[in-house]
Amino acid sequence: MTTLTRRDRWALVALILAWGINWPIMKAGVADYPPMVFRGIAMAGGLAVLWVMMRSRGTDWRVPRADRAEVIRIALFNGVIWHLVAIYAIKLLSSGRAAILGYTMPIWAALLGLLLYREHPSPRLWAGVAAAVVGVSLLLAGEIGAIAGRPVGTVLMLSAAVCWAYGTHLMSRRTTQVGLTVLTFWTLAISFAASTVVALIMERDALVRAPNTIEWAAIAFNAIVVFGFCQRAWFRLAPVLTPVASGLSVMLIPVIGLFSGVALLGEVPRWQDLAALGCVLAAMATVLLPKKPAPAGADPG
């Protein structure tokens, strides 16, 4: 596992805050607006932001033919499935519950690593996974009845989390030399094309008006911050860490999503929420805190 640089750590902090706050923002954006149309407009804005970024830097946006299959595969699991499935799950679940289920990702990443790649995370990472499981369980306590009442939303969100976990494995093993901005651009472009098709099939009749002020604000936040910055930052960070460590490093996001939802709705946090916060911080510490240097003369293997 590679140590994060100071720049990486600040990028991770910004990513965690932005993605965490975005859960209630998305919930507000799709409360009375077709979710895939919402996602599509935000993606179009994100593509414009990335295009301006590439043009200003003189970046070649084209993908070599030999890399196209891998780029499509990365885009499918890190973009298309996540964006399409998660947005419908958010429509059916509260923002806090959706965030909790979505960020079971490190648990699935550990299981997929064992089953598909014969990975054996270090005891430190397994401790982080255990802390994450306890934290997620505490956050789910008291929510089980509500989630069970929305089984479709629950299944969709868990499916999105599994696909994201697999996509993180793909990112950590990528061989393409395509730059991160170009990879982010094409991931978003492919996701936009898929969302447009889905919107035309499923939401044509629901599109009877333009977004209102709150919906435009949510779209702008997603276009500029989530797609313009966060997606690229994640693609930068995911290959630096192992898939399990990548997942654990963003475990604070569902807590932020939960508490920002609490702040917007005026609800009072429960003891389970505070206990879960401690577990999540412990899980993140297994990734972000530096390891003790090995004693002199110790076997590095």
Secondary structure, 3 states (H helix, E strand, C coil): CCCCCHHHHHHHHHHHHHHHHHHHHHHHHHCCCCHHHHHHHHHHHHHHHHHHHHHHHCCCCCCCHHHHHHHHHHHHHHHHHHHHHHHHHHHHCCHHHHHHHHCCHHHHHHHHHHHHHCCCCCHHHHHHHHHHHHHHHHHHCCCHHHHHCCHHHHHHHHHHHHHHHHHHHHHHCCCCCCCHHHHHHHHHHHHHHHHHHHHHHHCCCCCCCCCCHHHHHHHHHHHHHHHHHHHHHHHHHCCCCCHHHHHHHCCHHHHHHHHHHHHHHCCCCCHHHHHHHHHHHHHHHHHHCCCCCCCCCCCCC
